Amino acid sequence: MDSALTSVGLPAALAIIMFGLGLSLTVGDFARVAKAPKAVSITLICQLLLLPAAAFGLVTLFDLDPLLAVGMMLLAASPGGTTANLFSHLFRGDVALNVTLTAVNSVIAVVTLPLITNFALGYFEPEDADGTLGLQFTKVLQVFAVVLIPVALGMWVRLRSSAFAERMDKPVRIGSAVVLALVIVGTVVSERENIADYLVDIGVVAALFCLLSLSIGYVVPRIFGIEDRQAIASSMEIGIHNSTLAITIAVSLLDNVQLAVPAAVYGVLMFPLAAAFGAPSPESHGPWPKSTNIRRFSI
């Protein structure tokens, strides 16, 4: 991949996206964990344990190329994306819970992401790696500095002027979406000669993983008695990943564009799939039926 995109574009993309998250955060959002410990805990368990297990099962079942398999595990280990807040809002989820989950999981991922990725590298042993691939904790800290510092800066801006933060929310969200699109296009263009084969190899797996993520995020909390709006928030948080982070780690730290392909493909698929998953059923009279039945989600 072009060195400018690797060294400047990807970190800049992450910084813009995470600054936008920071503009919507307050210290109270972290404190909300204590107010809704059950919802937060169940969602984080789904995110940190069930999703990697689901991804591992899929890549094993479909016998993916080892590099693509590691890329899927890297994606599964990545925290929720900031766009989950928007989807949760559209489908009447608990947006405040989304904000809290994104913030908390982005911090936890500093530890869990390298653990899961290194496990995948050791298990699948991709031949192209030549034993050189590895995600050291110090390298991950460099990336998360690009993630957490903009978040802190955005929170500081909001603290100083909440009105300015509110005005900037929409343009930053739009900018984040544009930047994400450019990152995905850059990844696809760099692998344009192989992209058709990659789509055949990874498209079905990525789509199934997205649908599994959305389903796990809604059904598991409901089984444990989490109220409907929080379950919707959980579903969107788990189903919409921070693809930019996964791509950045694959390209900038692991120096392998093929590892970024699953995240790029997922980044394209997750938005229409999440929209379809959260679409109202025909019998409803609004974005959501009033019933708390799990069949609220229709595919």
C-alpha positions as CSV (number, residue, x, y, z in Angstrom):
1,M,0.0,0.0,0.0
2,D,1.2,3.6,-0.7
3,S,3.4,4.7,2.1
4,A,1.7,8.0,2.5
5,L,-1.6,6.3,3.2
6,T,0.1,3.9,5.6
7,S,2.1,6.4,7.6
8,V,-0.2,9.5,7.4
9,G,-3.7,8.6,6.0
10,L,-4.6,5.7,8.3
11,P,-3.5,7.4,11.6
12,A,-5.2,10.6,10.5
13,A,-8.4,8.7,9.7
14,L,-8.4,7.1,13.1
15,A,-7.7,10.4,14.8
16,I,-10.6,12.2,13.1
17,I,-13.0,9.4,13.9
18,M,-12.0,9.2,17.5
19,F,-12.0,13.0,17.9
20,G,-15.6,12.9,16.8
21,L,-16.3,10.3,19.5
22,G,-14.7,12.5,22.1
23,L,-17.0,15.4,21.1
24,S,-19.9,13.3,22.2
25,L,-18.3,12.0,25.5
26,T,-18.3,13.3,29.0
27,V,-16.8,11.8,32.2
28,G,-20.3,10.8,33.1
29,D,-20.3,8.4,30.2
30,F,-17.6,6.3,31.9
31,A,-19.4,6.6,35.2
32,R,-22.5,5.2,33.6
33,V,-20.9,1.7,33.8
34,A,-21.7,1.8,37.5
35,K,-25.3,2.7,36.7
36,A,-25.9,-0.1,34.2
37,P,-23.4,-2.7,35.2
38,K,-25.4,-5.6,33.9
39,A,-26.0,-4.3,30.4
40,V,-22.4,-3.2,30.1
41,S,-21.0,-6.4,31.4
42,I,-23.1,-8.7,29.2
43,T,-22.3,-6.7,26.1
44,L,-18.6,-6.7,26.8
45,I,-18.7,-10.4,27.4
46,C,-20.4,-10.8,24.0
47,Q,-17.8,-8.5,22.4
48,L,-14.7,-9.9,24.0
49,L,-15.5,-13.6,24.2
50,L,-18.4,-14.7,22.0
51,L,-17.4,-12.7,18.9
52,P,-13.8,-14.0,18.6
53,A,-15.3,-17.5,19.2
54,A,-17.8,-17.0,16.4
55,A,-15.1,-15.6,14.1
56,F,-12.9,-18.6,14.8
57,G,-15.7,-21.0,14.1
58,L,-16.5,-19.4,10.8
59,V,-12.9,-19.2,9.5
60,T,-12.3,-22.8,10.5
61,L,-15.6,-24.0,9.0
62,F,-14.9,-22.2,5.7
63,D,-11.2,-23.2,5.8
64,L,-10.1,-19.6,4.9
65,D,-6.6,-18.8,3.7
66,P,-4.5,-18.3,6.9
67,L,-3.8,-14.6,6.3
68,L,-7.5,-13.9,5.7
69,A,-8.4,-16.0,8.8
70,V,-6.0,-13.9,10.9
71,G,-7.6,-10.7,9.4
72,M,-11.0,-11.9,10.4
73,M,-9.8,-12.5,14.0
74,L,-8.2,-9.1,14.1
75,L,-11.5,-7.6,13.0
76,A,-13.4,-9.6,15.6
77,A,-11.1,-8.3,18.3
78,S,-11.6,-4.7,17.3
79,P,-13.9,-2.6,19.4
80,G,-17.2,-1.2,18.2
81,G,-17.2,1.7,15.8
82,T,-18.5,5.2,16.4
83,T,-21.1,4.8,13.7
84,A,-22.9,2.3,16.1
85,N,-24.2,5.4,17.9
86,L,-25.9,6.7,14.8
87,F,-27.5,3.3,14.0
88,S,-28.6,2.9,17.6
89,H,-30.2,6.4,17.5
90,L,-32.0,5.6,14.2
91,F,-33.5,2.4,15.7
92,R,-34.3,3.8,19.1
93,G,-31.6,2.2,21.1
94,D,-30.0,3.5,24.2
95,V,-27.4,5.8,22.6
96,A,-25.9,6.8,26.0
97,L,-25.1,3.1,26.5
98,N,-23.5,2.9,23.1
99,V,-21.2,5.8,23.9
100,T,-20.2,4.2,27.1
101,L,-19.6,0.8,25.5
102,T,-17.5,2.3,22.7
103,A,-15.4,4.3,25.2
104,V,-14.8,1.4,27.6
105,N,-14.2,-1.2,24.9
106,S,-11.7,1.0,23.1
107,V,-9.6,1.1,26.3
108,I,-10.0,-2.6,27.0
109,A,-9.0,-3.5,23.5
110,V,-5.4,-2.2,24.2
111,V,-5.0,-5.5,26.0
112,T,-7.4,-7.9,24.3
113,L,-6.7,-7.1,20.7
114,P,-3.0,-8.1,20.6
115,L,-3.8,-11.2,22.7
116,I,-6.5,-12.4,20.2
117,T,-4.5,-11.4,17.1
118,N,-1.3,-13.1,18.3
119,F,-3.2,-16.2,19.1
120,A,-4.6,-16.3,15.6
121,L,-1.1,-15.7,14.1
122,G,0.2,-18.6,16.2
123,Y,-2.7,-20.9,15.4
124,F,-3.1,-20.3,11.6
125,E,0.6,-19.8,10.9
126,P,0.2,-17.9,7.6
127,E,3.0,-18.9,5.2
128,D,3.5,-15.4,3.9
129,A,4.4,-14.2,7.4
130,D,7.7,-16.1,7.4
131,G,7.6,-16.0,11.1
132,T,8.0,-12.2,11.2
133,L,4.4,-11.2,11.9
134,G,3.6,-10.3,15.5
135,L,1.7,-7.7,17.4
136,Q,3.8,-6.4,20.2
137,F,2.1,-4.6,23.1
138,T,4.3,-1.5,22.5
139,K,3.2,-1.3,18.9
140,V,-0.4,-1.5,19.9
141,L,0.1,1.3,22.4
142,Q,1.3,3.5,19.6
143,V,-1.9,3.0,17.7
144,F,-4.1,3.5,20.7
145,A,-2.3,6.7,21.5
146,V,-3.7,7.8,18.1
147,V,-7.1,6.5,19.3
148,L,-7.3,7.8,22.9
149,I,-5.5,11.1,22.6
150,P,-8.1,12.5,20.1
151,V,-10.9,11.1,22.3
152,A,-9.4,13.0,25.3
153,L,-9.0,16.1,23.1
154,G,-12.6,15.9,21.9
155,M,-13.9,15.5,25.5
156,W,-11.8,18.5,26.5
157,V,-13.4,20.6,23.7
158,R,-16.9,19.5,24.8
159,L,-16.1,20.4,28.4
160,R,-14.9,23.9,27.3
161,S,-17.8,24.5,25.0
162,S,-20.7,22.0,24.7
163,A,-22.4,24.3,22.2
164,F,-19.4,24.1,19.9
165,A,-19.2,20.3,20.3
166,E,-22.9,20.0,19.4
167,R,-22.4,22.1,16.2
168,M,-19.3,20.1,15.2
169,D,-21.0,16.7,15.8
170,K,-22.7,16.4,12.4
171,P,-19.8,17.6,10.2
172,V,-17.3,15.4,12.1
173,R,-19.6,12.4,11.7
174,I,-19.8,13.1,8.0
175,G,-16.1,13.6,7.8
176,S,-15.5,10.3,9.6
177,A,-17.7,8.5,7.2
178,V,-15.9,10.0,4.2
179,V,-12.5,9.1,5.8
180,L,-13.6,5.6,6.4
181,A,-14.8,5.2,2.8
182,L,-11.4,6.5,1.6
183,V,-9.5,4.0,3.8
184,I,-11.6,1.1,2.5
185,V,-11.1,2.3,-1.1
186,G,-7.4,2.6,-0.6
187,T,-7.2,-0.9,0.8
188,V,-9.3,-2.3,-2.1
189,V,-7.3,-0.4,-4.8
190,S,-4.0,-1.6,-3.4
191,E,-5.2,-5.2,-3.7
192,R,-7.3,-4.6,-6.9
193,E,-5.6,-7.5,-8.8
194,N,-6.8,-9.9,-6.1
195,I,-10.0,-8.3,-4.9
196,A,-12.4,-10.5,-6.9
197,D,-10.8,-13.6,-5.4
198,Y,-10.9,-12.0,-1.9
199,L,-14.6,-11.2,-2.2
200,V,-15.3,-14.8,-3.2
201,D,-13.2,-16.1,-0.3
202,I,-14.2,-13.6,2.4
203,G,-17.6,-12.1,1.3
204,V,-19.8,-14.8,2.7
205,V,-17.8,-15.2,5.9
206,A,-17.9,-11.5,6.5
207,A,-21.6,-11.3,5.9
208,L,-22.3,-14.2,8.2
209,F,-20.1,-12.8,10.9
210,C,-21.9,-9.5,10.7
211,L,-25.3,-11.1,11.0
212,L,-24.0,-13.3,13.9
213,S,-22.6,-10.2,15.6
214,L,-25.9,-8.3,15.3
215,S,-27.9,-11.4,16.5
216,I,-25.6,-12.2,19.5
217,G,-25.7,-8.5,20.5
218,Y,-29.4,-8.5,20.7
219,V,-30.5,-12.0,21.7
220,V,-28.0,-12.7,24.5
221,P,-28.8,-9.5,26.5
222,R,-32.5,-10.1,26.0
223,I,-32.1,-13.7,27.4
224,F,-30.5,-12.2,30.5
225,G,-33.3,-9.7,31.0
226,I,-31.8,-6.6,29.5
227,E,-34.5,-4.2,28.4
228,D,-35.2,-3.7,24.7
229,R,-33.5,-0.3,24.1
230,Q,-30.3,-1.4,25.7
231,A,-30.3,-4.7,23.7
232,I,-30.7,-2.7,20.5
233,A,-27.7,-0.6,21.6
234,S,-25.7,-3.7,22.3
235,S,-26.6,-5.2,18.9
236,M,-25.4,-2.2,17.0
237,E,-22.3,-1.8,19.2
238,I,-21.3,-5.4,18.5
239,G,-22.3,-5.6,14.9
240,I,-20.6,-2.4,13.8
241,H,-16.8,-2.7,14.3
242,N,-14.0,-0.1,14.1
243,S,-12.8,-1.3,10.7
244,T,-10.4,1.6,10.4
245,L,-8.6,0.5,13.5
246,A,-8.3,-3.1,12.2
247,I,-7.1,-1.8,8.8
248,T,-4.6,0.5,10.5
249,I,-3.1,-2.3,12.6
250,A,-3.0,-4.7,9.6
251,V,-1.3,-2.2,7.3
252,S,0.8,0.0,9.6
253,L,1.9,-2.4,12.3
254,L,1.8,-5.8,10.7
255,D,2.7,-4.4,7.2
256,N,0.4,-6.8,5.4
257,V,-2.4,-5.5,3.2
258,Q,-4.0,-8.9,2.8
259,L,-4.7,-8.9,6.6
260,A,-6.7,-5.7,6.1
261,V,-9.0,-7.2,3.4
262,P,-11.5,-8.8,5.8
263,A,-11.9,-5.5,7.7
264,A,-12.3,-3.6,4.4
265,V,-15.0,-6.0,3.1
266,Y,-16.7,-6.0,6.4
267,G,-16.7,-2.2,6.5
268,V,-18.6,-2.2,3.2
269,L,-21.1,-4.9,4.3
270,M,-21.9,-3.9,7.9
271,F,-23.9,-0.8,7.1
272,P,-26.5,-2.2,4.8
273,L,-26.7,-5.4,6.9
274,A,-27.2,-3.4,10.1
275,A,-29.8,-1.3,8.4
276,A,-31.7,-4.4,7.2
277,F,-31.3,-6.1,10.5
278,G,-32.8,-3.1,12.3
279,A,-35.5,-2.4,9.8
280,P,-39.1,-2.4,11.1
281,S,-41.2,-5.5,10.6
282,P,-44.2,-5.1,8.3
283,E,-46.7,-5.2,11.1
284,S,-45.1,-2.3,13.0
285,H,-46.3,1.3,12.7
286,G,-42.9,3.0,13.3
287,P,-39.2,2.2,13.3
288,W,-39.8,-0.5,15.9
289,P,-42.9,-2.4,17.0
290,K,-44.0,-1.8,20.5
291,S,-43.6,-5.4,21.4
292,T,-40.4,-6.5,23.1
293,N,-40.4,-9.8,21.2
294,I,-37.0,-10.8,19.9
295,R,-38.5,-11.0,16.4
296,R,-38.3,-7.2,16.4
297,F,-35.3,-7.6,14.2
298,S,-36.1,-8.7,10.7
299,I,-33.7,-9.7,8.0
